[in-house]
Each structure stands twice: as structure tokens, then as C-alpha cells.
Amino acid sequence: MLTLYDYLPSQNAWKVRLLLNHLDIPYRTEIVRIFEGEGQRPDFLAVNPTGAVPALRLPDGRTLAESNAILTYLAHGTPYLPSDPFGGAKVQQWLSFEQDHVASIATLRHWTLTGKLARRAPALVDRLRRVADKALAILDRELTQRPFIAGAAYTIADMSLFAYVHRADEAGLALADYPGIVGWIARVRAQPGFLGTVHPYSIDPLSGGELP
Ligand SMILES: N[C@@H](CCC(=O)N[C@@H](CS)C(=O)NCC(=O)O)C(=O)O
């Protein structure tokens, strides 16, 4: 059976839970208490050298990290990842965009929801907000032109982007300003096997501290 190394408030891990739910794949969960330093333990660094969740252990013992790499592995041979070279590469284009541009929303959301925002340098917060606003404007423009980000079909690129984009309000960014994104959120939520459960940081009393 697959093992998902998880931390429940992580939306990077949620992406993987979402795809496992869509595919109805059974798995076991191993919680990594990242704010307690468990990600830095040698046994977990052997699973993911960066110490971050999510990570996946296959039944044969091999391990894989990085949410988008895990999505790509699990979606192979399913409708969620086109098998033709161009379609597959188009999905990768948007997975790269997610890591390069949308991670700003993840950071702002984390700092906002765990009370760290006021402790951060205002110039850094401003820069992240500019990156996040630009990312949302790009997605809004694209998503008014087609139903899903990589084309007519719902793919792992949508799942990856959705994880943080649909929580952008929690990062202090007004989603209502982006009607193209709002329409896409409704289309994603309507997919069979959609996973509605999102866990708040408040379930972890230590999440107000700094990561080791
Ligand atoms: N690029 C990575 C980012 C993973 C990430 O930042 N995970 C956070 C939780 S959302 C984490 O585990 N942070 C703890 C740490 O970096 O030590 C991915 O997409 O999987």
C-alpha cells in the first residue's frame, strides 16, 4: 500500500490527497509534525531531502517527494494527465507556473493564518503580494478562455493550482476580483471525487512557531 507523509494543514499535501480521492486509491498516512522538527529527522530526510511534506512511499519502498512530481507519478495512465507529448508538456508548463508563481500565495496564507505576517519585513510581504496578484491576474485571463488550465479537460495542473488559489482570500487576496478564477473554482468543485475537507492550522498549536 502507498504511504503518504502528510501534515494535515498543508495544501501541498492536500493536492495529493485530492488526486488519491479522485482515483479512489487506498493509502496509509504518516503524519510529519513539521513545526516540531520531525521533517528534519534523519529517517524523514532519507524520504525527502528537503524535510518537507508531502512525500510518498511506494509499496516496494521507493520514495518520491515534491507535490507536483507525486501528482505526475500517480496520474500516469489516467485521464488526469494527457498521454500525448504536447498535452503532457502543457500540464508540466502549468505545474511549473504553480511552483514559481503560486507558491507566493502559499507563503502569504501560512504567515497570515499563523500570525507571522506582522513579524515579516514589509518589503518582503509587498514583493510576495505583487507576485501573487500577478499570478492571479494571469490565471484569471487564461481561465476565461477555456474551462481548465491546460485545455478542455480537468488535469493535475488544475489540482495543483487549485490547492492554494482557492484559498487566496486567506492570504489577504480578494478572489472576487477574478471572475475567471471564481468560475473555474466551481468547475473544479463539481468534479467526481472532489475532496472538500481542508484542515486549518489551528489544529496544530505549534504552527504559530517558526519551521526549523
Ligand atoms: N515544493 C514543495 C513544497 C513543500 C512544502 O513547502 N511543504 C511545507 C508544508 S506546505 C513543509 O513541509 N514545510 C516544512 C519545511 O519546509 O521544513 C512541494 O510542492 O511539495
The ligand as an SDF file (V2000), in Angstrom:
LIG
                    3D

 20 19  0  0  0  0  0  0  0  0999 V2000
    7.7930   22.4860   -3.4200 N   0  0  0  0  0  0  0  0  0  0  0  0
    7.2860   21.6250   -2.3870 C   0  0  0  0  0  0  0  0  0  0  0  0
    6.9240   22.4860   -1.1920 C   0  0  0  0  0  0  0  0  0  0  0  0
    6.5440   21.6340    0.0120 C   0  0  0  0  0  0  0  0  0  0  0  0
    6.3580   22.4650    1.2600 C   0  0  0  0  0  0  0  0  0  0  0  0
    6.7570   23.6340    1.3490 O   0  0  0  0  0  0  0  0  0  0  0  0
    5.7810   21.8310    2.2910 N   0  0  0  0  0  0  0  0  0  0  0  0
    5.5860   22.5010    3.5520 C   0  0  0  0  0  0  0  0  0  0  0  0
    4.1780   22.2770    4.0350 C   0  0  0  0  0  0  0  0  0  0  0  0
    3.0220   23.0230    2.9370 S   0  0  0  0  0  0  0  0  0  0  0  0
    6.5490   21.8820    4.5510 C   0  0  0  0  0  0  0  0  0  0  0  0
    6.5480   20.6890    4.7480 O   0  0  0  0  0  0  0  0  0  0  0  0
    7.3830   22.7140    5.1830 N   0  0  0  0  0  0  0  0  0  0  0  0
    8.2990   22.2730    6.1550 C   0  0  0  0  0  0  0  0  0  0  0  0
    9.7130   22.5320    5.7740 C   0  0  0  0  0  0  0  0  0  0  0  0
    9.9570   23.0170    4.6500 O   0  0  0  0  0  0  0  0  0  0  0  0
   10.5890   22.2330    6.5960 O   0  0  0  0  0  0  0  0  0  0  0  0
    6.0820   20.8140   -2.8780 C   0  0  0  0  0  0  0  0  0  0  0  0
    5.3940   21.2820   -3.7950 O   0  0  0  0  0  0  0  0  0  0  0  0
    5.8570   19.7050   -2.3750 O   0  0  0  0  0  0  0  0  0  0  0  0
  1  2  1  0
  2  3  1  0
  2 18  1  0
  3  4  1  0
  4  5  1  0
  5  6  2  0
  5  7  1  0
  7  8  1  0
  8  9  1  0
  8 11  1  0
  9 10  1  0
 11 12  2  0
 11 13  1  0
 13 14  1  0
 14 15  1  0
 15 16  2  0
 15 17  1  0
 18 19  2  0
 18 20  1  0
M  END
$$$$
